[in-house]
């Protein structure tokens, strides 16, 4: 069984723009098969980029839930 190295995934995501990360997160939320580990990896990178925006997103989004991150990171 293969294991997922989250550090490698986060490092790969760090090279993407904030808009790309927000779009990726939105796409994951629309998928029929949930991938919470991928959502968490994107969330972790967004947190590192802008802690204040991340906290606002979580407060409005019911903690890792319903709200999409775009407007909290100034992308709307």
VENFEN-V238977 format. One line per field, one symbol per residue. ss: DSSP state (~ for helix, > for strand, _ for the rest). phi: phi as a letter, one per 40 degrees, with the letter a starting at -180 (. if undefined). psi: psi as a letter, one per 30 degrees, with the letter a starting at -180 (. if undefined). A space follows every 50 residues. Layout:
ss=???
phi=???
psi=???
This chain:
ss=_____~~~~~~~~____~~~~~~~~~~~~~_____~~~~~~~~~~~~~~_ ~~~~~~~~~~_________~~~~___
phi=.cbbccccccccccccccccccccccccccccbcbcccdcccdcccccca cccccccccccffgbccccdccbgbb
psi=kklkjeeeeeeeffflleeeeeeeeeeeffkfjkieeeeeeeeeeeeeej eeeeeeeeefghjhcekkfeffghg.
